[in-house]
Amino acid sequence: MVFQGPCYNKTWSLSINGKVYGQSGMIARNASISSGPDQQASSPDHRPLSSAAPLSFTVEACCTQTRARAGSIQTPHGVIRTPVFMPVGTQASVKSLTPRELREIGAQIILSNTYHLYLRPGPEVIARFGGLHGFSRWTGPILTDSGGFQVFSLGHLRRLNDDGVTFKSHLDGSEHILTPEKVITVEEQFGADIILPLDECVPYPYTYEGARLAMERTHRWARRALAAKTRSDQALFGIVQGWVDPDLRRESARFIGNMPFAGFAIGGLSVGEPKAMMWEMLDITVPELPEDKPRHLLGVGSPEDLFEGVARGIDMFDCVLPTRVARNGGLFTLDGRVNIASARFREEHGPVDPSCDCPTCAEFSAGYLHHLARSGELLYYRLASLHNLRFMFRLIDRIRQSIFDGTFSELRSSFLTRYVPASEAVRAEQRQRWLAARKRGSHHHPG
Amino acid sequence: MVFQGPCYNKTWSLSINGKVYGQSGMIARNASISSGPDQQASSPDHRPLSSAAPLSFTVEACCTQTRARAGSIQTPHGVIRTPVFMPVGTQASVKSLTPRELREIGAQIILSNTYHLYLRPGPEVIARFGGLHGFSRWTGPILTDSGGFQVFSLGHLRRLNDDGVTFKSHLDGSEHILTPEKVITVEEQFGADIILPLDECVPYPYTYEGARLAMERTHRWARRALAAKTRSDQALFGIVQGWVDPDLRRESARFIGNMPFAGFAIGGLSVGEPKAMMWEMLDITVPELPEDKPRHLLGVGSPEDLFEGVARGIDMFDCVLPTRVARNGGLFTLDGRVNIASARFREEHGPVDPSCDCPTCAEFSAGYLHHLARSGELLYYRLASLHNLRFMFRLIDRIRQSIFDGTFSELRSSFLTRYVPASEAVRAEQRQRWLAARKRGSHHHPG
C-alpha cells in the first residue's frame, strides 16, 4: 500500500479558559488556540454539545508511503509520544507490576477498565482516593474505557435498549444499569485523562441488520455522552463502530468523526474476525476521521499488529495480549514468540533475547525463567510481563523513530520478514487456555 | 526466665588451609585459628570425620537475663548478622520477589529446599548454572535444607531404612532414593554456603519408641553426612532431633553437639505440638550445644516466636510463614496480624502500618492493597510479601540492637504486651486454607 497522506506538523490545542472545545470540521493550523465555545460541531440536531478536553495533539512527522505518523499528545498528566502502546491495568493494576516498574520500562499511559472498577471497588471509593491516579499511584496519563465491551462479553446481559444496558455482575450476580450518562459520571469519578463513551459492540460473526442497529445506537449514545460530560480536565474520545461492513464503517467514521471529540477510538474490531478483515476496515475508517485528532485502535495487539495499525494511521494501541501471553509462557523475541516452558530453554544460560534491554534479560537466564514458569512461581509472571511489555514499548519507539527518519516502510519489512507471528493454531489454543482459566475462576490468568 | 549465660565476645574461625575443622569440646577463645585436622571431635566410633566449613562465628553481645546473644557469621558470600531471620525460596525464588528487592528490604540469607530443587530442575542443571547463586542471582549467603522434612511431609514415602529413604515425587510420581551421602552430593551441586544433613523428622503426636529410633537413625546419618562431605567452602550444620521428650532432646543435643559441625540446627519442632512444648524443648536443647557455634531453629516462625527463640539462645530462624500469611491476606503490624481483605481497610487512605518503612507502606494505601487482595491481583502478593518480610527483618534488627544495648528483655515485654498473636483458631484456619490450596494444585499458595 502506498499512501500520500497530508501531514500537519502542527499543534492543535483544544483548551480555552478551562472550557474546552474540539472542532473536527475546522483545523486551526499553526495555532495553539482553537474555536471558541460558540463554535460547535455540526451534529444531527444541532444541540449545543459539551465537548472535548484539554488535550493537545501534535503531528510531528508523517510517512510518505503509508498513513504512519508520529506525534505527541499533551494531557494533564504528561506528554504521550505517539504512536503509543498502552498496557492494560484491568483492576487498576497492570498484572504483577508496580507503577515504578512500568515507568522504568517505558510505559507512557495505562488503560483501566471501567466495568471492573465500577463493580469493585466502585467509583465512589476511587473518587475518595483522588481518582485512579491517587488510588493506583500511577502518576502518568490514564485512559478508561466505557465498560461496554465487558458488559457484552463478561456480564450476564439482561436488557439492552436505547436508554442503556442492564446486566448482572460476573462477580456476585448483582444487577446494574449503565447508561451513556452514567458511564460518563463514573469515568469522571475515576478521573482518567482520556475517557470513552458507552458503545454497543457486536461480535463476529453477526448480522448486517443487527450491526446497523448497534451502530446507530452507538451514535445516539455518543451524543448523550458528549452532553453529559462536565469535567473540563478530561478528554472524551468518540468510538467508531460499524462491524466488518465497509458502508457501515464509513458511515460511522463520518458520523463520529464529525462530532467534537478530542480523539477517536476504533471499536468492534479484533473480536474474532480474520486479521485481513480488520486491516481492511481500518483502510476504510481512518481516512474519514479528522487528521488533527489521535486515533486509537481498541484492544490491539501483537507486535506485528503495531506495524499494520501504524501503517494505516493508528496513533494509539492497547491490549492485554503482551502480559497475558507472557503469563502463559509466551515471550517475545525479534524472531517471534517463544514458549519459555519448552525443553530447549532448560539449560539456556543466556537471556531469552540477547538484544533485549529489559530488567529480566539484564539479570536472569532463560533457564531460570524456564524453571520459574514450570514451577508456577509468582516471580515468573513479573519477569515475563516486564520482558514482553518492554519489547512492545521498545518496538513502538523504534517505529516512531523510523517515521521521523523516513524509514518506516523499511523497518516494517525487515521486522515482518524476521518475526514469525503466532500461528492461528497457537492463538486459538492460547485463547482456549485463557477461557478455561477464567472459567475455573483463576484470578491470575484473565486479564 | 532469668539466665546468666556465658558470653564470648570472640571469633572462632574454623578454617585452616582450606580444610576446616570444628571442635565443640574445645573453644579457642580470642583466636582466629582453631584446632588442626588431627583433633577430631569424639564420636561413637572415633573414625576420622570430614568436617565443618569456612564459616566463622563471632558472638558480639549477650543478654544477662536470657540466653539471647548477638553475633555475626562470616560465609563465602558475606556476613550474616545474628540473630537473623531468613526467608524461604522453596523453588530458588522467594515467592514473587526479586533478589534485588530482597536485598533492599534487608534479607541477609535465603533458605532453599533441596527436595524441590532436586526434583526440579535437578542438581546437575543447577550445578551447570554455577549453583544456586548463579541460577537464582541471589548473591548473598544461601542455606539448603536436607530435603528430609519434605520427603516425610510431601512425598509419597515408599521405604525407610538405615540406608536412606525411597519416595515418590509429588510432581510426577517418579521414584527416588535419598541417602545421607546422596543428599550431601546434591547440596554440593547446589553450592549453598550452609548445608544440612539428611535427618528423620517425626510428627506430633508420635510414640516415644518411634521417636527414639528416628533420633538414633538421625545420629547415624549425621556421621555419614560428615564423612561424605568433600567441598571445603560449605559449612555443614548438624540437626538435633528428639521429638518432644526431654531425655531424647538432651541426648540428641549432646550427641550431635559433640560432632564437628559448623553449627547446629534444631529440627522436629513446630510440627504440630503446642508452642509451650517447643519452648520447653529449646530450654533443654540449647544448653547442651556448644556456645561457639550458631544455632538454627528450623521452620520458625512468627514475629512473637523470634523473641521466644532468641531468649532461649537461637541465632537463626527460617519460615515460610511471613510470606505465606501475606499471600493469604495477613499483614503484620506492631499490634498483631491484620486481615487486609476485611472491610475496615476498604477506605483506608493511609498505609497498613504508619510506622513501617517498607516499599509497600511507603507508596500504597491500605485501601489499594485491600482492593488488590480482594481482586486476587498478582501485585498484591508482592506488596504483601515485601511488607511482612520487611517487618520480620526490622524486628530482628531491633532485637539484635537491644542485645547490644542490654534492653532485650524490655523490648521483649513491650513488644509482646502490644502485639496480639494470631489465635490458635486463626492459625488452624489458615493452615486449612493452605492445605486446601495445595490439594487443589494451586501453585501460588504453597510455600
Boltz contact constraints between the chains, C-beta under 6 A:
constraints:
  - contact:
      token1: [A, 91]
      token2: [B, 375]
      max_distance: 6.0
  - contact:
      token1: [A, 91]
      token2: [B, 377]
      max_distance: 6.0
  - contact:
      token1: [A, 93]
      token2: [B, 372]
      max_distance: 6.0
  - contact:
      token1: [A, 93]
      token2: [B, 377]
      max_distance: 6.0
  - contact:
      token1: [A, 93]
      token2: [B, 379]
      max_distance: 6.0
  - contact:
      token1: [A, 95]
      token2: [B, 378]
      max_distance: 6.0
  - contact:
      token1: [A, 96]
      token2: [B, 378]
      max_distance: 6.0
  - contact:
      token1: [A, 96]
      token2: [B, 379]
      max_distance: 6.0
  - contact:
      token1: [A, 121]
      token2: [B, 371]
      max_distance: 6.0
  - contact:
      token1: [A, 135]
      token2: [B, 368]
      max_distance: 6.0
  - contact:
      token1: [A, 137]
      token2: [B, 363]
      max_distance: 6.0
  - contact:
      token1: [A, 363]
      token2: [B, 137]
      max_distance: 6.0
  - contact:
      token1: [A, 368]
      token2: [B, 135]
      max_distance: 6.0
  - contact:
      token1: [A, 371]
      token2: [B, 121]
      max_distance: 6.0
  - contact:
      token1: [A, 372]
      token2: [B, 93]
      max_distance: 6.0
  - contact:
      token1: [A, 375]
      token2: [B, 91]
      max_distance: 6.0
  - contact:
      token1: [A, 376]
      token2: [B, 443]
      max_distance: 6.0
  - contact:
      token1: [A, 377]
      token2: [B, 91]
      max_distance: 6.0
  - contact:
      token1: [A, 377]
      token2: [B, 93]
      max_distance: 6.0
  - contact:
      token1: [A, 378]
      token2: [B, 95]
      max_distance: 6.0
  - contact:
      token1: [A, 378]
      token2: [B, 96]
      max_distance: 6.0
  - contact:
      token1: [A, 378]
      token2: [B, 381]
      max_distance: 6.0
  - contact:
      token1: [A, 379]
      token2: [B, 93]
      max_distance: 6.0
  - contact:
      token1: [A, 379]
      token2: [B, 96]
      max_distance: 6.0
  - contact:
      token1: [A, 381]
      token2: [B, 378]
      max_distance: 6.0
  - contact:
      token1: [A, 443]
      token2: [B, 376]
      max_distance: 6.0
